[in-house]
Amino acid sequence: MLILGTLSLAAQYDMPRILSLKQQGELRDQWLQQRMKTVLPAIMQREGIDMWVLIAREYNEDPVLKTMLPSFWLSARRTTMLVIHNTGDSLETLACARYDVGEVFKKAWDKEVEPDQWKRLAQLITERAPAKIAVNRSEHFGLADGLSAYHYDQLMAHLPEADQKKVVTGERLALGWLETRTSEEMTVYQQVCRIAHAIIAEGLSDQVIQPGVTTTDDVVWFYRERIQELGLTAWFHPTVDVQRANPEDNGSTRSFASRPGETVTQPGDLVHCDFGITYLGLNTDTQQNAYVLKPGETDAPAFLKAAHQKGLHLMDILTNEFQEGRTGNEVLAEALKKAKYAGLKPQIYTHPIGYHGHGAGPTIGLWDQQEGVPHKGDYPLYHNTAYSIELNTKVYLPEWNKEIRMMMEEDAFFDENGVRYIDGRQEELYLIPRQIRE
């Protein structure tokens, strides 16, 4: 009786269901309506903001405003102005526009009554007498800095002096909105990550890689074509590279500031990929590894499997440090200290993920800032947020007479129960070709 190895071929290659565009739009619109009723009121209360004003022009969208547009709007229209007012009992969501903005934001401008859109916006604000008027301006967080200089100047010019004094940064409000995930989103996020895992597994297989012929760039472009074929989007250009038993080819010292060169894959290679997709407005970011079997081999060498386990150990050390209220820099410092004490040579550069690939929330290290990241690393962790657990550990291999980097990345969710991987993580190296075992 034949059974498959670590993962069945069916599990590796059967593509999970991808919804039609109509179904995707309907689901995203449902999420938006639900988030407006649950996520946003709580964050506005947490941050002490009773009014949030978002303004953007067509094709120059505020990153936050874009997440609030209906699915059938692919961009803002003309000048789009949204006003969110927390009355204390509920949210009032208005569009200072000539039409409703989807089902959430209701038309609040009659051009025949007041021809000037900016004057009408000022009226809407003044009539509601907010204590604080948040706008998306931020020195350190690009995702919270979507209000253009022109629009800010126009807003301030049209507001009465008393209201001008109420204008504050909506930085933490914007970050909270973007980073918070609902239970309904997380139910579907697992499928998003599973699709990404399935595509990665295809690329790291002999369905794509012919050792001695296929180059790393061939695999990169397979990924790009496959993503497009499935109707998905790549939010960054994938990377595929190899490490091998060649002391002169020391990939562990390559700077992440440059892409690896094109290489023909060979038996005995450790093949690594960095890959991400966007589906249903949610992003993935994953790094996984495969070993190309030499003739006569049926498994990866024990020393490479042990190196992979060290990478998993570093991931565990990092995620065990996640605590609500801790800053990204605090998590980074504790994880690095404990990893070094455990005998590892760690490098941690973990980031939030969700609406954006490099998402809103605390930065937990950068590859070139292991001592901590000012400002972005000082933001605290909150529950119900997602992260790409991205890192590497250097491992010296006597068998190769060199040091390698075990580069790993998996998407995870953090809540009151701790950290869990959204669709699991790669526990063992892929084998090229896959092996059928008795």
CORCORTA-V629773 format. One line per field, one symbol per residue. ss: DSSP state (~ for helix, > for strand, _ for the rest). burial: b if it has 9 or more other ideal C-beta (glycine too) atoms within 8 Angstrom, else e. A space follows every 50 residues. Layout:
BEGIN
ss->???
burial->???
END
This chain:
BEGIN
ss->__>>____~~~~~_______~~~~~~~~~~~~~~~~~~~~~~~~~~~___ >>>>>>>__>__~~~~____________>>>>>>>>____>>>>>_____ >___>>>_________~~~~~~~~~~~~____>>>______~~~____~~ ~~~~~~~~__~~~~__>>>_~~~~~~~~~>__~~~~~~~~~~~~~~~~~~ ~~~___________>~~~~~~~~~~~~~~___>_____>>>>>_______ ~~~__________>_____>>>>>>__>>__>>__>>>>>>>________ _~~~~~~~~~~~~~~~~~~_______>~~~~~~~~~~~~~~____>>>_> >>___________>_>__>______~~~_>____>>>>>>>>>>>>>___ _>>>>>>>>>>>>>>__>>>>________>>>___>>_
burial->eeebeeeeeeebbeeeebeeeeebbbbbbbbbbbbbebbbbebbeebebb bbbbbbbbeebbbbbbbbbbbebebbeebbbbbbbbeeeebbbbbbbeeb bbebbeebbeeeebeebbbbbbbbbbebebebbbbbbbeebebbbbbbee bbebbbebbeeebbebbbebbebbbbbbbbbbebbbebbbbbbbbbbbbb bbbbbeebbebeebbbebbbebbbebbbebebebbeebbbbbbbeeeeeb bbeeeeeeebeebebbbebbbbbbbbbbbbebbbbbbbbbbbbeeeeeeb eebbbbbbebbbbbbebbbebbeeebbbbebbbbbbebbbeeebebbbbb bbbbbbbebbbbbbbeeeebebbebbbbbebbebbbbbbbbbbbbebeeb ebbbbbbbbbbbbbeeeebebbeeebeebbbbebbeee
END
